[in-house]
């Protein structure tokens, strides 16, 4: 195994079916924790200027519109409203939008973990992408279902990650140009770590 790092130059983020109606069914995290984690991933995409694609399923029906935290947080993201395809990569417009990013590492999050994340992740692997499932910015209705989805993805070669790990890998060094913005990210979404970051910058001053 070789370690090929996620970077601001090689990664893109896919938000698959982060919709208000579907979010109501997430039971694998508390609503507060889930929203916190989704917002954190959005902020990471902002800080590191990662190409971002948002896709929905039946957004005018019970699945609901895009979660405001995602749509408002990423106003420049490409949005693909799928007509009925369950696997996002079955939609030619979505597949083309992902290809157009020119990125080979895909950070995928969504609702639900076993369908919207899992099926897209498997298809992305088949297309030659390196795929990372951002599990804490994803959710479903059952821990058993989530565990089965993770096992299937990992067996296929998907890499499980969390927003904290993704952010740290992108940051590389607190002394970098994104260090202070990353410190604010941690303060907003993981306060104890934000306190540590604030201490770093205070000592540096």
C-alpha positions as CSV (number, residue, x, y, z in Angstrom):
1,X,0.0,0.0,0.0
2,X,1.3,3.5,-0.9
3,X,0.1,6.7,0.7
4,X,-1.1,9.2,-1.8
5,X,-2.3,12.3,0.1
6,X,-5.5,14.2,-0.4
7,X,-4.7,17.7,-1.5
8,X,-6.4,20.9,-2.6
9,X,-5.0,20.2,-6.1
10,X,-6.3,16.6,-6.5
11,X,-9.6,16.3,-4.7
12,X,-13.2,17.1,-5.3
13,X,-16.2,16.8,-3.0
14,X,-19.5,15.2,-4.0
15,X,-22.6,15.9,-1.9
16,X,-25.1,13.2,-2.8
17,X,-28.8,13.8,-1.7
18,X,-28.2,16.0,1.2
19,X,-31.9,16.9,1.1
20,X,-34.2,18.1,3.9
21,X,-36.7,15.2,3.7
22,X,-34.0,12.6,3.6
23,X,-32.1,14.3,6.5
24,X,-35.2,13.7,8.7
25,X,-34.6,9.9,8.4
26,X,-31.0,10.0,9.6
27,X,-30.8,8.0,12.9
28,X,-27.1,7.1,13.0
29,X,-26.3,10.5,14.5
30,X,-28.2,13.1,16.4
31,X,-29.6,15.8,14.1
32,X,-27.3,18.3,15.8
33,X,-24.2,16.2,15.2
34,X,-25.1,15.4,11.6
35,X,-25.7,19.0,10.7
36,X,-22.5,20.0,12.4
37,X,-20.5,17.5,10.4
38,X,-22.1,18.4,7.1
39,X,-21.4,22.1,7.8
40,X,-17.8,21.2,8.6
41,X,-17.3,19.4,5.3
42,X,-18.8,22.4,3.5
43,X,-16.4,24.7,5.2
44,X,-13.5,22.5,4.3
45,X,-14.5,22.7,0.6
46,X,-14.7,26.5,1.0
47,X,-11.3,26.9,2.7
48,X,-9.4,24.6,0.3
49,X,-11.4,25.7,-2.8
50,X,-12.3,22.1,-3.7
51,X,-14.5,21.6,-6.7
52,X,-17.9,20.6,-5.3
53,X,-20.8,18.9,-6.9
54,X,-24.2,18.7,-5.3
55,X,-26.8,16.3,-6.6
56,X,-30.4,15.5,-5.6
57,X,-33.1,12.9,-6.2
58,X,-36.7,13.9,-6.5
59,X,-36.0,17.3,-5.1
60,X,-39.5,18.5,-5.8
61,X,-41.0,15.6,-4.0
62,X,-40.8,14.0,-0.5
63,X,-36.9,13.9,-0.6
64,X,-37.1,17.7,-0.3
65,X,-34.8,20.5,-1.4
66,X,-31.1,20.7,-0.8
67,X,-30.2,21.2,2.8
68,X,-29.6,25.0,3.3
69,X,-26.2,24.4,4.9
70,X,-25.0,22.8,1.7
71,X,-26.6,24.9,-0.9
72,X,-26.0,28.3,0.8
73,X,-22.5,27.2,1.9
74,X,-21.4,26.3,-1.6
75,X,-23.0,28.9,-4.0
76,X,-20.5,28.1,-6.7
77,X,-21.0,24.4,-6.7
78,X,-22.4,22.5,-9.7
79,X,-25.9,21.2,-9.0
80,X,-27.3,18.2,-10.8
81,X,-31.0,17.4,-10.2
82,X,-31.4,13.8,-11.2
83,X,-34.6,12.7,-12.9
84,X,-34.9,9.3,-11.2
85,X,-31.5,7.6,-11.2
86,X,-30.7,6.1,-7.8
87,X,-27.0,5.7,-8.4
88,X,-25.8,9.3,-9.1
89,X,-23.3,8.0,-11.7
90,X,-26.1,6.6,-13.8
91,X,-27.0,10.3,-14.6
92,X,-24.8,11.3,-17.5
93,X,-24.9,15.0,-16.4
94,X,-23.6,14.0,-13.0
95,X,-20.9,11.7,-14.3
96,X,-19.8,14.5,-16.8
97,X,-19.7,17.1,-14.0
98,X,-17.4,14.9,-11.9
99,X,-15.1,14.2,-14.9
100,X,-15.0,17.9,-15.7
101,X,-13.4,18.6,-12.3
102,X,-10.3,16.9,-13.5
103,X,-9.8,15.4,-10.0
104,X,-9.1,11.7,-9.4
105,X,-9.7,11.7,-5.6
106,X,-13.4,12.0,-4.7
107,X,-14.7,12.8,-1.3
108,X,-18.2,11.5,-1.2
109,X,-20.8,12.2,1.5
110,X,-24.6,11.8,1.4
111,X,-27.9,10.4,2.6
112,X,-28.2,7.5,2.8
113,X,-24.9,5.8,3.4
114,X,-25.8,2.5,1.9
115,X,-27.5,3.8,-1.2
116,X,-26.6,7.3,-2.2
117,X,-23.0,7.1,-0.9
118,X,-22.4,3.4,-1.4
119,X,-23.6,3.0,-4.9
120,X,-22.0,6.2,-6.1
121,X,-18.7,5.2,-4.4
122,X,-18.7,1.7,-6.1
123,X,-19.4,3.2,-9.5
124,X,-16.7,5.8,-9.0
125,X,-14.2,3.1,-8.2
126,X,-15.2,1.3,-11.4
127,X,-14.5,4.4,-13.3
128,X,-11.0,4.6,-12.0
129,X,-11.4,7.3,-9.3
130,X,-9.9,7.0,-5.8
131,X,-12.8,7.2,-3.5
132,X,-13.1,8.4,0.1
133,X,-16.4,8.0,2.0
134,X,-16.8,10.9,4.4
135,X,-18.8,8.9,6.9
136,X,-19.7,11.5,9.6
137,X,-21.1,13.8,6.9
138,X,-23.3,10.9,5.8
139,X,-26.1,9.1,7.5
140,X,-28.9,6.5,7.3
141,X,-31.7,5.1,9.5
142,X,-29.9,2.2,11.1
143,X,-26.5,1.4,12.6
144,X,-26.8,-2.1,11.2
145,X,-27.4,-0.7,7.7
146,X,-24.5,1.7,8.0
147,X,-22.1,-1.1,9.2
148,X,-23.1,-3.2,6.2
149,X,-22.6,-0.3,3.8
150,X,-19.2,0.5,5.2
151,X,-18.1,-3.2,5.0
152,X,-19.2,-3.4,1.4
153,X,-17.4,-0.2,0.5
154,X,-14.2,-1.0,2.3
155,X,-14.1,-4.5,0.7
156,X,-14.4,-2.9,-2.7
157,X,-11.6,-0.4,-2.0
158,X,-13.4,2.7,-0.8
159,X,-11.4,4.6,2.0
160,X,-13.5,5.5,5.1
161,X,-12.7,9.0,6.4
162,X,-14.1,11.8,8.6
163,X,-14.1,15.5,8.1
164,X,-11.5,16.0,10.8
165,X,-9.1,13.6,9.1
166,X,-9.8,15.1,5.6
167,X,-9.2,18.6,6.9
168,X,-5.9,17.7,8.6
169,X,-4.6,16.0,5.5
170,X,-5.5,19.1,3.5
171,X,-4.0,21.5,6.0
172,X,-0.6,19.7,6.3
173,X,1.0,22.4,8.5
174,X,-0.6,24.9,10.9
175,X,1.9,27.5,9.6
176,X,0.4,27.3,6.1
177,X,-1.7,30.0,4.5
178,X,-4.9,28.2,5.5
179,X,-3.8,27.6,9.1
180,X,-5.9,30.4,10.7
181,X,-9.0,29.6,8.7
182,X,-8.6,26.0,9.6
183,X,-8.3,27.0,13.3
184,X,-11.6,28.8,13.0
185,X,-13.1,25.7,11.4
186,X,-12.1,23.6,14.3
187,X,-13.3,26.2,16.8
188,X,-16.7,26.2,15.1
189,X,-17.2,22.5,14.7
190,X,-14.9,20.8,17.2
191,X,-14.5,23.3,20.0
192,X,-11.8,21.6,22.1
193,X,-9.6,21.3,19.0
194,X,-10.3,24.9,18.2
195,X,-9.1,25.9,21.6
196,X,-5.9,24.0,20.9
197,X,-5.5,25.7,17.6
198,X,-6.0,29.1,19.3
199,X,-3.3,28.3,21.7
200,X,-0.9,27.5,18.8
201,X,-1.5,30.9,17.2
202,X,-1.3,32.7,20.6
203,X,2.1,31.1,21.2
204,X,3.2,31.9,17.7
205,X,2.4,35.6,18.2
